[in-house]
Structure formats: C-alpha cells, structure tokens
Amino acid sequence: MSDRPPAASLRDLRRWPAEPSHLIDTTRCPACFSQLTGARCGTCGLDLGVPEATELLAAGTRVYEDEGRRQQLITRMRAAQAAREARAGAGEVAAWQPGATTAAAASAAVPSPAAAVAS
C-alpha cells in the first residue's frame, strides 16, 4: 500500500504552503510546493511554461505581502494587550472590559445603600 495518491488525483493536487515564503519561491511548484526541476512539476504535473504562471506568481506575492501585514497586526495587538495588562496589574483600569459600559450605567442609576441611609 502506498501513501501517494493515485496519479489522476495528482493532476489537481493543491496544498497550502508550510510557510508564507513558499508562495514566492520560484524553485517550488505553486500548487503542491514540491521542488521544481523544470517548467513542469514532477510531483503534480502542473505546467508552468504558460503565460498564466506569471499571474499566479503575482497572486502568490499579494498573499505573501498580505500575510506579512496580518502578522504585523497580530504583533501590535499582542504588544497593546501586554501594555494594558501591565497597567491593569499596576492598579489601572484596562481600556476595555466586557460589560464595563453596562456596569457603569447600572451603578450610576441605582444609589448605594449607604447613600440612602445618610439621607
């Protein structure tokens, strides 16, 4: 028994790359990400000697660049979160807390029992 899919299914083999840089690596097949030895992939058979190959590389480049921006956003979000948590740990209120608006409105609308006794 073989782990390789039948040859017919290899003709439409598509994978997601192990890392974003594979999307712009012209030494790899853009469909299955195997190492290329020529203009036709030896693993899945994709022919890269056609004009659409340039368009495919451009699409891969856009995905690669967008993933870089996505990773930068995650990095900024984590840094902001760490700063908020550090301030909260030092006694400051975090910038956002679930239910904070509702709790603040409820406490303003209902007088505390101590205020009622003092009247």
C-alpha positions in Angstrom: 0.0 0.0 0.0 1.3 3.4 -1.0 0.9 6.8 0.8 0.9 8.6 -2.6 -2.5 9.5 -4.1 -3.4 7.9 -7.4 -1.9 9.7 -10.5 -5.3 11.0 -11.5 -5.7 12.9 -8.3 -2.2 14.3 -8.5 -3.3 16.3 -11.6 -5.4 18.6 -9.4 -3.2 18.5 -6.3 -3.3 21.7 -4.3 -1.7 22.3 -0.9 -1.2 25.2 1.5 2.5 26.1 2.0 4.3 25.2 5.2 5.5 28.8 5.3 4.4 32.0 3.5 7.7 32.4 1.7 7.0 29.3 -0.3 4.3 31.4 -2.1 7.0 33.4 -3.8 9.7 30.7 -4.0 10.1 30.2 -7.8 12.0 27.0 -7.1 8.8 25.4 -5.8 5.7 24.3 -7.5 2.9 26.9 -6.7 0.3 24.1 -6.5 2.0 21.4 -4.4 5.2 23.2 -3.2 7.5 20.4 -4.2 10.9 21.4 -5.5 10.9 22.1 -9.2 13.4 20.6 -11.6 11.9 22.1 -14.8 8.9 24.0 -16.1 6.6 21.1 -15.3 6.2 19.9 -11.7 7.5 16.3 -11.3 5.0 15.7 -8.4 1.7 17.1 -9.6 2.4 17.8 -13.3 1.5 21.5 -13.3 2.9 23.1 -16.4 4.5 26.5 -15.5 5.6 27.2 -19.0 2.4 29.2 -19.8 1.6 32.9 -19.5 -0.7 32.3 -16.6 2.3 31.3 -14.5 3.3 35.0 -14.2 -0.2 35.9 -13.0 -0.1 33.0 -10.5 3.2 34.3 -9.1 1.7 37.8 -8.8 -1.2 36.4 -6.9 1.1 34.5 -4.6 3.1 37.6 -4.0 0.0 39.5 -2.9 -1.0 36.7 -0.5 2.6 36.7 0.9 2.5 40.5 1.4 -0.9 40.4 3.0 0.2 37.7 5.4 3.1 39.9 6.4 0.7 42.7 7.2 -1.5 40.3 9.1 1.4 39.1 11.2 2.3 42.8 11.9 -1.2 43.4 13.1 -1.1 40.4 15.4 2.3 41.6 16.8 0.9 45.1 17.5 -2.3 43.7 19.1 -0.2 41.5 21.4 2.0 44.4 22.4 -1.0 46.6 23.2 -2.6 43.8 25.1 0.6 43.3 27.2 0.7 47.0 27.9 -3.0 47.0 29.0 -2.5 44.0 31.2 0.6 45.6 32.8 -1.3 48.8 33.6 -4.2 46.8 35.0 -1.8 44.8 37.1 -0.4 48.1 38.5 -3.9 49.2 39.6 -5.1 51.0 36.4 -8.3 50.0 34.7 -7.8 48.3 31.3 -9.0 50.1 28.2 -11.7 47.6 27.5 -13.5 45.1 29.8 -16.5 43.0 28.9 -19.7 44.6 30.4 -17.9 47.7 31.6 -20.4 50.1 30.0 -23.4 48.2 31.3 -21.9 48.0 34.9 -21.0 51.7 34.9 -24.5 52.7 33.8 -26.2 50.4 36.3 -24.1 51.8 39.2 -24.9 55.4 38.3 -28.7 54.7 38.1 -29.0 52.9 41.4 -28.0 54.7 44.6 -25.8 52.8 47.0 -27.4 51.6 50.3 -25.0 53.8 52.2 -26.3 56.9 50.4 -29.9 56.1 51.2 -29.1 55.8 55.0 -27.2 59.1 55.0 -30.2 61.0 53.7 
